[in-house]
Amino acid sequence: MCNNMLHLSMTHYRYHFDRMKYLDFVDTEYEPAPSDLLCEFLVETDETMEFDVAAGAVAAESSVGTWTELTTMRSYVEKLHATVYEIDGSRIKVAYPVELFEPGNMANIMSSVCGNVFGLKGLKHLKLDDIHYPEVLTESFMGPKYGIDGVRKVLKIPERPFVGTIIKPKLGLVTEDHAEVAYESWAGGCDVVKDDENLSSQSFNGFEKRLDATLKARDKAEKETGERKVYMINVTAETNEMVRRAKLVENAGGEYIMFDIITCGNSGFQTLREADLDLVLHAHRAGHGAFTLDPKHGVSMKVIARNTRLMGADQLHVGTAVGKMKEGEEEVLDNIECLTSEMHGVRTAMPVASGGLYPAVVPPLLKIFGYNVVVQAGGGVHGHPDGTYKGATAMRQAIAAVMEGITLQEYAEKHEELRKALEIWQTPT
């Protein structure tokens, strides 16, 4: 296309955007009402769209607006429009009248605020960076049944961090070996044993058989140690099957289940939560990076964390900052804040640190998280040179050292399990 043709095309494109009246959705003098739902977006445009027009387009297309004037528009509809009330560099804040959303319907809310807007021409990048709910909406969701305080009561651990592990290898162990690894983990000092995100009901380790065998291993470990032990079996499946499996866990005397919040989806999880079982719900975030990884595009982990807590998860993975996961300390702290800050009467949820953890990283990890955390180490337990039992003991010793206010090196002088772990996994610099 010649330069003149390109110029005419771009001019025509801007002309159409002028007709859209997207700028009518921008009012930096607007003060959000207490009942408004508030969203923060990061916006980057291409050369065909001016930034203030793009800001208005986000508000318009995620509420009552569209690309042209409508003969069907009524004055009562216009009152429902979203408003861009703040522009700060590439960041905009948008207020949505609460009447735009069906209470208790997370799929509806997310289809609105991050729906078609992500496909608009003129937007090079768009990221829903945060979301804040008014009380009228938080009251419409169930929230966590247990939360931090309830989880502590289940495990009878009033203060210290929870020590957890994930069965490794992720896949392939037959049921008997799976249960044995779980037993060794609990007996060595873990409070929590969890399936990995991709273990479901494969032929080599079916769900019902695994549930029975692993709960028997739990009972054995509890009897020998005198401590409460819990098994987070993965119920992730088609929605009806997921609920059926959860009920099997409850009937078998289990106290926990885990599910993959991203791949199960909001509605799938809401169905599980609304079954109102006497089970702690642990949310794994498998697949979140597809939405969160790009700093300029997608949906942030903060949004996923707030939504997952609101819908009713008692625990959620939030990153580590010191392990193998990508988030830095600031991002992890933001995620923790989403689970633990005041949310109009919604219970707090327990942050979970998982991904590349081992004893040497426990001190900096707990400096970030505090003691309200599940410290989950997979390879950092099962990779111990003396096996899973000793690996679990070493993790428990690392926790004890921090709580006693002494260095891991000093504690390791009298604790061989920790000493050997520190020899193979060095303290991070």
N, C-alpha and C positions, 0 to 999 in steps of 0.2 A: 504494500500500500504506500503511495507517495505521501510526502509530508503534508500536502494540502488536504488530501483525503483523510489522513489520520487526524488532523486538526479539526476538520468538520465532524468526524465521528465523535471525537472527545467533546466537542462543543454541544453536539446533539445529546450526548450522554448526560452532560451537566444540565442541559435544559430540562431533561426529563426529571432529574433529581430536584430541580427547582420547583417543578410542578407538584412533586410529591408532598411539598410543605413539611419536609422532615424537620426543618428548623422550628416549626410550631411545637415540637416536642422537647425543646430546650428552653429552660427557664432557670437561670442560676440564682434567681431571687426566691425560688420556691423553697419553702421549709417543709420537709416531710412530716406527714401526720403520724401520730403514734401507731396507727393501724396500718401504715404502709409497709410493704415488703421492700427491702433495700438490697440492691446488688451493686457490686463494684466490678467494672470491666476494664481490661487493658485493650486499647484499640489502636490498630495501625492500618492506614489506608494506602491505596496505590495512587498513582498520579491522576486518576479520574474522579476522585472524590475528595472534597475539602473536609477537614477534620470535624468541624462543628456540624456539617451535614451528616457525616457518618455517625456522630454521636446521637443525633436525632433519629437516624435510621434505626439504630439499635433499639431505642425506646419505642419507636413507632411499630416496628415489625414484631416486637415481642409483646405488644399490647393490642391496640385497636386499629393501628394504621396499616396502610399498604401503599403500593407504588403509584396510585393515582387518586384523584378525587372520586368520591362515591355518592351516587344518588340515594343510596340506602342509609347513609349516615344520619343519625338522629342526635339531637342535643343531649339526650340522656346517655347515649353511647360515648359521645365526646368527653364526658366527665370522667370516664374510666381510663383515659389515656395515661401512659407512663410518662414520667418527666425526668429529663436529665437535669439534676439540680446542682451538680458540681463538675467542673472540668479542671483537671490538674495535670498538665502535660499530656501524656498518653492515657491517663487514667480518668474514667468517668464514673459518676455515681448516679444510679437510676432508682427512682421511687415508683413503686407499683401500687395502685389502689388494691386493697385486699379483696375487693369484690371480683377481681379478675380470676381468682383461684377458687377451686373447690376444696374446702377444708378436708384434711386428712388424705389428700390424694397427691403423693409426691410425684408420680408420673406426670400429672397435669401441670404441676408447678414447674418441673424441669423442662417439659415440652414447651412451656411458655418462655421462660427466661433464657433458655439456651437451645431453642429450636431452629427455625428457619434463618435466624440472624446469622448463623455461622456460614451460610451459603450465599450471602449477599455479594453481588458484584460491587467492587469498590473497596471492600474490606480485604486487606492483605492478611491481617492476623486479628484474631479476637479471642480473648480469654476471660471467662467468668472467674474472677479471682476470689470473690467472697460473697456471702449471702447472709442476711440478717432477717430473722422472722419476727413479726409482731406477735404479741401474746395470743391474739385470737386464732392464729394459725398453730402456734406451739401447743395450745390446749387441744387441738384436734388430732394430734398424734399421740401414740401410746408412750413413747420414750422408753428408756431402759427400765426393766422390771427390778433389777438388782442394783446396778450401778456400782461404784467403787465400794461403798459401805456394805452393800449386800454381798458382793463377791468376797470381801474380807470375812464376813460372817460364815459364808459357805465353807471357806477353807480354814476358818478359825486361826487366822493370822492377822493380828490387830495392827501391825506396824510395818514389818519388813517387806521389802520387795519380794514378789513371787519368782521362784526359780522354775523355769520351764524348758522343755525341749521339744523338738519335732523329730518324729521317727525318720531316720535316714538309713539307707537311701530313700529318696522320695517315693519311688515305686519299685516293685519287684519282690519284696519280702513276702513269703507266704504267711498265713495267719499265725501259725505257731511261733515263727521267728519274730513277727511283729509284736506279739504279746510278750515274748521274752525280753525284747529290747525295751519295751515299756516298763516291765517289772524292774529291770536293772536300773533304769533311769529313776524311777520312784524310790527304790531301795537305796540308791546312792545319794539321794537328797533332793531330787526334783519334786516340786509340788504339782506340776502340770505336765502332762504329756499330750501332744497334739498331732493329729494327722497333718500331712502336707496338703497343699491346695488341690493337687491333681489325683489324690487317692479317693476313690469313690466306692465302687463295688465291682472291681475287676475280677476276672475269673480266678486269679491266683490269691485273692484276698477279699472275699465277698463281705458285704456290709454286716449281715446278721451274724455270721460266724465270727467276724472280727470283733464286733460289739461284745459278744458273749465271752470270748477268750480274753479280751483285754480288760474287761471289768473284773473278771476273776483274778487277773494279775494285779489289778488295783487293790482288790480286797486283801490279797496276800501281802502286798507291800504295806497297806495300812496296819494290818495286824502286827507285822514285824517291827514297824517303825513307831507306831503310836501316833502317827501324823495323818491328817486328812490328805488324800490324793485325788486328783480329778483327771478325767480323760476327755479331751475335746475331739470327739469323733466327727468326721466331715460328713454332713448330710446333704451337701450340694447335689442337686438333681433337678428334674422337672418338678414344678411347684407342688403338685399333689403328692408325688413320691417323696419330696423333701419333708413335707409335713408328716407323712406316714413314718418315715425313718425317725423323725424327731420324737414321735409318740412311742416308738419302739424303745428309744433311749430312756425316756421317762419311765416307762413300764419296767424296764430292766434295772432301774435303780441308778441310772446315770444322772449327773447333775449339770453337765455341760454339753453343748454341741457347737460346732463351728460351721460356717458357711462362707461362700465366696460372694461378697456383696456386689462386686461389679458384674460378674457373669450371671449371677442369679437375678440381678436387676432389682429396682426399687419395689415394684409390685410383688415380685416373688418374695422378697424379704418381708414386706408388710403382711402378706398372707401368713408367713411363718410366725411373725410376732403376734398377730391377732389370734393365733391358735391358743395363746396365753398359757403355755406349758410352764411347769415348774423347772425350767432349765435356764442356765446362764447362756446368753447368746454371744458367741465370739465371732466377730467379723474379720475375715481375711480379705485383703484388698487386691488379690491377684488380678492383674490386668489394668491396674490404675494408671500405669505409666503411659498407656495409649492415650490417656486424656490429660495427664498432669505433667508429663516430662518436658514438653516444649514451654519455655518461660513466657512465650508470646501468644500461645494458642491452646485452646482446649478448655478444660475445667480444672481448677486447682484442687489439691488434696484438702485444703481447708473446707471447700464446699462439700466434698464427699464426706469429710469428718462430721461437719454440722448436720448434714442430712441423715447420715447413718445413726448418729446419736438420737436425733429427733424421732426417727422411725422406730428406735428401740433396741439398738445393740448395746450390750453391757461392756463390751471390749472391742477395740479396733487397733489394727496395726497402723503406726504413724511414722515409721522410719526409725533410724537409729542415730544418725550424724557421725557415729564412730565405727560403723560396720561397713558392709559392702553396698548398702543402698545409697542412692544418689543424693538425697536431701542433706543440706547442711544444717547446722545447729539452729539458725533462725527459722528455717522452714519447719523443723521438727517441733520447736517451741510453739510456733503458730498452730500446728496440728494439735498439740497437747492442749493449748488454750481452748480450742474449739470443743474439746471433750470435757473440759473441767470448769469452764467459766459459767457464770450465771446465765441461764436460759429460761426465764419465765417459769420457774418451778419444775423444769425437766431435770431428772436426776443426772448426775455426772456419769461419765463412762470411763472405764479403765484404759489408759494408754498401754499399748503393747509394743515392745521393741524387739525386732526380729530381723535377722539378715546379717550374717558374717560376724556374729558375736562369739567371744571367748573370754576366759577369765581376765586377761590383761586389760580389756577395755571396760571392765565393770566400773572402776572409779570415775573415769570421765563420763560414762553413760549415766550413772546415778547423779552426777553433778548437774546434768541437764534435766533429767526426769524427776529427781527426788525419789521417794520411796513408793509412790503410787504408780507402780509399773509391773508388768509381767516381762521379765528378762528371759527371752527365748533363744537358746543356743542349740542349733542342730549339730553342725560339724564340730562346733566348739565343745560339745559333750562327747559325741560318738567318735571323734577323731583323737581322743586322748590316747596316749601310747599304751595305757593299761586297761583300755576298754571303757564301755559306757558307764558302768558303776563308778569307777574312779573319776571319769569325766564329770559326772553329775556332782560328785563330792567336791571336786575342785571348784565348780561354779558356786556351790553353796559356801565354800570357804572364802571365795572372793567377796561375796556379799557380806559375810561375817566380818571380814577385815575392814571393809568400808564402814560398817555400822559401829565397829569398835574404835574407829579413828586411827588405824595403823596402816602402814603401807603393805601392799601385797608381798613385797620381798621380805619384809619382817615376819609377816604371818606365815610365809612359805618355809621359813626356817624350821618350824615345828610341824608342818603339814606337807607331807610328801606329795600328795595328789596335786596340790596347787603348785608346788615347786616344779614338778615335771611338766605341768601345763605351761608354766612361764618359760620353761626351757625351749619348748617347741613353738610357742606363739608369743612373740616378743611384745613388750609394752609399746603401744603406738607413740610416735614422737609428736 
